[in-house]
Amino acid sequence: MKCAQHVFCVSVKWLLVAVVLGGAGCGYIADKSRIKIATINGKSITRGDLEKVIREMSPDERPNIRTKGDVLKALQNYLDATLKNDLADKLREQGKLHVDRQIAEQVYRSKHPEEFLKMDNPQDYELTPQDLEYMKQEREYGIDEEVKRLEAEQAVYIAIGEAVQSGAMQVSDEEYQEEYELRKDELKHLEKAAFAGIVVPGSEQSSVDAAMSARARLAQGESLDAIAAALTEQGAVRVESGLENNPAEMKYAGFWQQASGAEPGTILGPIFIQGWVRVRQNAQGQEVAEPIPSGLLVCTLTDRVEPVQKSLEEAKQDLVGLILYSKMMDKLRKDANVQVFEDKLPDQSMYDTGQSLVSQSAG
């Protein structure tokens, strides 16, 4: 009996050794969060590190992880952000970074308009003083984070400027041509339109009725001056202006939904349009700024120019910043000896099951 027990213990011992050695031999890691997926400045980045970064992102910034490609993109963005933050730390110590906090606040406000709306109207949302204090602290933290992001981007452009000035970085004709071929479809002179019309302030039903009346009278051939005079009580303003179809200017999207591709002479509106400031000359020949209120625009399209493909020479001013930025990021990655091990990335995220974002996926 003793002999049998001894044999059993020895067998178990060697079985455990075999399991350990076998596992080590095939590269098996029980905790997949420890799998190394990248290195930067000699530091290893694991699946768990990336998972933590993604998990701690704010909901509006967290990437939608569904595939291995999504994980790779998230990892590359994290590595680039680390490089830019390190550069910003260096330039901040040298006193070269100057980001206006008010600009950071404007950026934060554009991302969280509902937050500012609530804080400006606490009684409408039944906010307590404690609620307001908490929201103020959250806002200040958010603005601080925007300052850091803006400083990181500013740091890259400062580095680019210094490299260009020293002659260490420039753009060759071949690089211009290659980037131009890649982006040719985007490089166009924007569609432009000129119009003359009436703006009826506001968007309530009375404004809509007045704007519809203006459109009907305009269609019947009545002059804009006469229509504006007839709608004086509604505060109608006679306008003549021009716009470019810039996708970044979302406040004019409603105008371009009707104006894009339309022929001159087409009557447009009513279109709700945000107010702007126009500059005109007064009777003394002086330029004065005149605010145009937000409201419903009814107008006649007086001219429109189709978007036109830019030549390589015309496009260089659009391309130079993109090329130099890409070259600087390549330099930062090379200097930091950044390496990415794509074969170690998970094939897909477990995000939709409520499990780990990246570490629990199969290797």
Residue, then its C-alpha position, 0 to 999 in steps of 0.5 A: m500500500k505504501c509503495a502504491q501511494h509512493v508511485f501515485c505521488v511520484s506520478v502526480k509530481w511528474l504530471l504537474v511538471a509535464v503540464v507546466l513544461g508543456g504549457a511553457g513550451c507552446g507559449y500558453i498564457a493563462d491570463k490573456s490580459r498579460i499578452k504583450i501587443a506593443t512596445i514604446n520606449g522600451k515599455s511593454i503594452t499588454r492587452g490588459d493595458l489597452e483594455k484599461v485605456i478603452r474602458e476608462m474613456s468617456p462614452d463619446e470617445r470610446p471606439n466601437i470595438r468589433t473586429k481585430g482591425d478595430v483593436l489595431k486602430a485603437l492601439q495605434n491611436y493610444l500609442d500616438a496619443t502617448l507620443k504626443n503627450d510625451l512631446a507636450d510634456k517636454l515642450r511645456e517644460q521649455g515654456k513653448l506651449h500656449v493654449d488659451r483655456q477659453i478655446a479649450e472651454q469652447v471645444y468642450r462646450s461644442k461637445h457637451p452643449e446639453e451640460f451647459l444648457k442645464m447649468d445655465n437653466p438649473q431651475d428648468y431641470e430642478l438641479t440642486p446646489q449640490d448638483l450644480e457644484y458637481m457639474k461645475q467640477e466635472r466641467e472643469y475637469g473636462i476643460d482640463e482634459e481638452v487643454k491637454r489634448l490641444e497642447a498635444e496637437q500644438a506640440v506636434y505642430i511646434a515640432i514640425g515648425e522647428a523641423v522645417q525651419s532647420g531644414a530637417m524636414q521638407v516635402s518632395d515633389e514625389e510626396y506631393q504627387e503621391e498624396y495628391e493621387l490618394r486624395k484627389d477626389e477630396l481636393k476641390h474648390l468648393e461649390k459656391a452660391a449667391f442669393a438674395g432674399i428675406v430673413v424672417p426672425g424666429s422659427e415659431q408658427s407666425s414666422v413660418d406663416a410670414a416666410m411662406s407668404a414671402r415665398a408666394r409673393l416672390a414667386q409672383g414676381e414681387s420685389l424683395d424690397a416690397i416684400a421686406a416692407a410688407l413684413t416690417e412688423q415681423g422684423a423681416v430683413r433684406v439680405e444678399s450674400g454668398l456661401e461656400n458648401n463647406p461640410a464643416e459648416m453644419k449650420y448651413a446644411g439646410f441651405w445646401q440641401q436645397a441649393s446644391g445643384a440648383e439653377p440660378g433663379t430657383i426660389l429656395g425656402p423657407i430654410f431655418i438659418q443661423g444668424w451671421v454678421r454682414v459687413r456693409q458700407n454706410a452712407q459715409g462709405q465706412e464699413v459697419a458690421e450688421p447682425i443678421p438674426s437667426g430665422l427663416l430664409v426665403c431667397t432666389l439663387t442668383d448664382r452658383v458655381e459647381p465644385v471644381q477639381k484642384s490642380l496639384e499646384e493648387a492643392k499643395q497648400d492643402l496637402v503640405g500640413l497633412i504630409l508634414y504631420s504624417k512625417m512627424m508622427d513617423k519620426l516620433r514612432k521611430d525615435a520611441n522604437v514603437q513596435v506593434f505585434e498584430d499577431k498578438l491582438p485578439d480577433q474580436s472584442m467581447y464588448d457586446t457581451g459585457q466582458s473584457l474589451v480586448s483581453q479575453s478574446a482568443g489570441 
